[in-house]
Amino acid sequence: MRYRVLGALELRDGEGWASLGPAKWRTLLAVLLCHANQTVSTERLLDELWGEGRAPQSATKLLQTYVSRLRQTMGDEAGQTLITEKQGYKAQGYRLAVEAAEFDAHRFEQLVEEGRRCLDREAPETAAERLREALAMWRGTPFADVPPTPAVAAEASRLEECRLQAVDARIDADLRCGRHTAVLRELEALTVEHPFREELRGRLMLALYRSGRQADALAVYRDLHRLLNEELGVEPTPPLRGLHERILNADASLMAPAAPEADRPSPAPRKAPRGPRQLPPASPAFTGRHGEVAVIQALMDAAGDPATDEGGRSVVLAAIDGTGGVGKSTLAIHVAHQLADRFPDGQLYVDLYGATAGQSALDPGEVLGRFLRALGVDGSNVPADADEASAQFRSLAAGRRLLVILDNAASVDQVRPLIPAGPGCAALVTSREMLTTLEGATHLHLDVLPQDQAVALLERVVGAERVGAEPAEAEEITRLCGGLPLALRIAGARLAARPAWPLRTLVTKLTDARGRLDELRFGDLAVRISFQVSYEAFRLGRRSDDLDAVRAFRLLSVVHGHDMSVPVAAALLDLPADRTENALERLVDAQLLESRDSVRYHMHDLLRLFASELAEQEEPEAERSAALERALTRYAATAQRAVTLLDPLRPWPRHPVEGPAVPLDGHDEAERWLKAELPNLLAAVAQAAEPARPEAIARLGLRLARALQWFLFPRAHAQDLSTVNELAIETARRLGDRESEAWALDGLSAAYWLLHSYDEVREALESALEIWRELGHREGELRSACNLADALCELGLFEEAITAQERQLALARAAGDLSAEVIGLGNLGRAHRGLGRPEDALTCFKESLEYARRTGNIHLEGFALYEIGITYMEQGRFPEGRTHMDQALPVWKRPGTYESWRGHTWSGLFPACMTLQIGPGPH
């Protein structure tokens, strides 16, 4: 298990980062993480969760429930990670066992400490790398979605201070490496944000002085001197006064030192530049990509010396691929400028027009002619034959140190003749498609920017002051742009051209999904045109599966969801699975789709908007609706099949969906499918509930919501359970479907139950019961009446619970529904126990157990055994209690049971074991 708090609180179990639902769960985990590997007392946790002295009477029980739910979410039912510290059989506190590598805050502090040690040993380049890596872990305000309890607020404040110190140390490292110009804007923004921090003022003064701006450096000191004097009545500290004096005297020793040899070897002396210099200007807004830059630089370090053949015998070749607008060309040109001094014999550049609107891809022969002429070959001596020209180019490159940038390539065939030869040469190739058959190439796939780098790019274009004034809006712009550098550059350019606009204005314009691509164009830049180039390549039909691919691209946008599996895509497209997979893989090749494993495909948000536009233009409404219905049918049919496999004893489904389901082999595969598809299933319910949807699609949403009930409730997904049932209620009322409305109200009560909102449970169930009685629906009335009696027990209204339960039992006996009678007897027993009538309670529970065994339902058997054991425990009859708890434990280990009840049973068993000084039984 891994944890992140440098932003919203998230945890990861190997399948992806996820947030916790209820605020109390987040608070509990946050407090435990604030004191990782330390015991936090129960009293302290109660104060953190409810406020000092304000915890309700049931707080201890609620805390135990939260701990149990948290363990279940973490897959830690045995309590080996979230450890209960006990004195006797009573919990005294809890401790979360966390390794440093599992926790982003701990890893951040480790990297910062490594960076500081590198600074101490005069290795500033390495220090800067470590500190950048540490700062890249930040996603926003620490514990951003956690209520600010005393412990959380204190830890968030401490981490913010650590971050600022890390930023200061990283700037110190950059200054020692001579990057004073690069840090100027950042320092200016930081000193505005933290005007009294003298170390930042000092670094800004030094950076300005090294940039030839002595007067500005002195002005920074004067501003601080005035501020300290007026606000605090103090003078700057002696170190800052000393720096001011040295700048005033134009001290030459303050200028940037050379990089220490121990940190980065000095490059070998190069010959005076004599070759072509064709690199376009580097983008001043280039941001991030530290890992990719480091990989390319390391590759270029392997380029040999043609004079000695040192370092290797073949050209160094890096191929950068990625979707349109992701910044491939910008990265290649940026790195090429950094590497230029290593290639004194020339840097050749060409845009191959492989993905340029209105341009045909360049012929390799034409490019070779340009290269040869740039290297001094007379135009009349350039061979007309491309193979001969390629051979002549390789001959000229041999024995030289040349860097060749082949930008925007269309194919391997276009690139291959343009690769130089010899140990002193290197080539950087960019393309949308991954050039997998390019021999000897190291491939780098470029993804969208993470949020911190996306905000930094926006800041470079717009200015630190405007971004700093509206940080939340800046983050929202990066989200709406999907981290795509082209979209961010356009958004930034629009803001820069309109200095009076607040960032909120652009956020408002981009929030409208249907018009977002219209907003993302400025001058000669447009996100839509960049995507159109890739799409149009398929329309040419270069391969037999291209027509399937263009249709798939359009129709994938019809279904809302995070990603899509091949079986669901096959239903959407109404194609066999093999043809579907071929079409999807073609889209992956063209960077119009992402494949994160062998079975699931994801489309970038902006590409999805573009695909949606095309679908509306080129696919009839009837086909779009039919495609959506086919996909939702596959989702709903498979969800029904999956929950049946999870819980074979449940009589399900009452209204089966007609359509083929994804094949699932047993309980484990059903669980994996539901976990993997859950975000898509939730999105499907929401999409089906949209008012404009046809009735057939709306009813599929109702059946899917009903199926998800039996997956979400046992796993305590309260918020998701609430959302799907609220949507189902709206849909059922729109359709006039009273039965579905009542089932959804019953499901909504289950969500409220998980949130311990028992008044809302009662309200939802009473509304459901009113409908059931109106319809004469005995099965529904029995279920909701049982749940209502249970809720009344939780509210402490035991007499009301008995009255309600006796009515339910009469209905169950009249209907001959033995399972409903089992549940009713259990609820009746709980009400008697609540009124202090343990013998009456035991009578009910034992009768419930007898009937449960007749039904063969292991759920009901386990609940009855547990309740008998708890009742004996409360009477001090520990041997009898231990016997029944021992029998309950193996029930919860069987497939299809509520596994969280295993933890409840262990907790109930513990007092007996302690009192009798024995361990649990053979199970």
Number of C-alpha atoms within 10 A of each C-alpha: 14 17 23 25 26 24 17 18 21 20 21 15 13 8 8 9 13 13 14 18 14 15 12 19 18 23 24 21 23 25 23 23 23 20 17 19 17 15 17 20 14 18 14 14 23 20 16 22 22 14 13 13 9 12 16 10 8 8 16 16 10 15 18 16 16 20 21 21 21 20 20 18 17 17 14 17 21 14 18 13 17 22 18 20 17 11 9 11 16 12 14 15 18 21 21 22 17 19 13 15 13 15 19 18 22 17 16 26 19 17 20 27 17 17 27 22 15 19 20 11 11 18 22 28 22 18 28 27 19 22 28 20 17 25 21 16 18 20 18 16 15 23 22 15 17 23 16 16 17 15 19 23 17 13 20 21 14 12 19 15 12 16 20 15 15 24 22 18 22 27 26 21 25 20 24 22 19 16 17 23 14 14 18 19 15 17 24 18 17 21 20 14 13 12 15 16 13 17 17 23 24 21 24 27 28 24 27 22 23 21 16 12 13 18 13 14 24 19 13 18 21 12 13 19 17 15 17 15 13 10 9 10 10 12 14 17 11 9 12 18 14 12 19 21 13 14 20 14 10 13 12 10 9 14 18 18 11 10 17 15 10 12 16 12 9 11 9 8 8 12 11 9 13 9 18 18 16 14 19 13 10 17 12 12 15 17 20 18 15 12 11 17 16 13 14 22 15 11 15 21 14 17 25 22 19 19 11 11 15 13 14 16 16 18 24 27 24 23 25 27 27 23 27 27 23 20 22 26 23 22 21 23 20 20 18 25 15 12 17 17 18 23 22 20 25 25 25 20 23 18 17 25 18 23 25 17 14 8 11 12 17 16 14 20 21 12 21 24 22 17 22 22 15 18 17 11 16 11 12 8 11 20 17 13 9 19 14 15 24 24 17 17 23 18 14 17 24 18 19 22 25 27 31 24 26 24 25 24 25 21 19 16 14 18 18 14 20 23 22 27 23 25 27 32 31 26 24 24 23 30 27 26 27 21 22 14 11 17 10 13 18 16 17 17 15 17 17 19 22 18 20 18 20 26 23 22 24 27 22 19 21 23 18 21 15 18 22 16 13 13 15 13 19 25 21 19 26 26 18 20 26 20 26 25 26 21 28 27 24 23 25 25 19 20 21 15 11 11 11 8 13 15 23 15 11 19 19 11 14 21 13 12 13 13 12 19 21 14 18 24 20 17 8 7 16 18 25 20 18 17 21 18 17 22 21 13 15 20 14 10 14 10 11 9 17 19 16 20 27 22 19 21 25 23 24 27 22 19 24 20 20 17 21 21 16 21 22 22 27 21 24 25 22 14 14 13 16 12 16 24 21 16 22 27 20 21 26 20 20 22 22 26 22 21 19 10 7 10 11 19 22 18 23 20 18 22 22 21 20 23 26 21 16 19 22 14 11 11 16 11 12 9 13 20 16 16 21 25 21 21 22 27 26 24 29 29 22 25 29 24 21 30 23 22 21 20 18 15 15 14 8 14 15 8 8 12 21 10 15 14 20 18 12 16 10 13 17 14 15 22 17 13 15 20 13 16 20 19 15 18 25 20 18 25 29 21 21 28 27 15 13 9 13 13 15 11 22 26 22 23 31 25 23 27 29 23 22 25 23 20 22 19 19 17 15 21 20 20 16 19 27 24 17 28 27 20 20 32 24 16 25 23 13 14 15 11 13 17 17 20 26 26 26 29 27 28 30 25 30 28 27 20 22 23 20 16 16 21 15 18 26 23 13 22 28 19 15 27 23 13 20 23 12 10 13 11 13 14 15 20 24 26 21 26 27 27 23 28 29 28 25 23 24 19 15 13 16 23 17 14 25 22 13 20 29 18 14 25 23 14 19 23 12 9 14 11 15 17 18 23 25 29 28 31 27 28 31 31 30 28 29 22 20 17 15 11 14 20 15 15 24 22 17 23 29 19 16 29 24 13 21 24 15 13 15 12 16 19 20 23 22 26 23 30 24 26 28 28 29 22 23 21 20 12 11 14 14 22 16 17 26 26 18 22 29 21 18 28 24 13 22 20 14 12 15 21 21 17 18 19 22 22 20 16 24 16 15 20 27 19 19 26 18 14 13 12 9 10 11 17 12 6 8
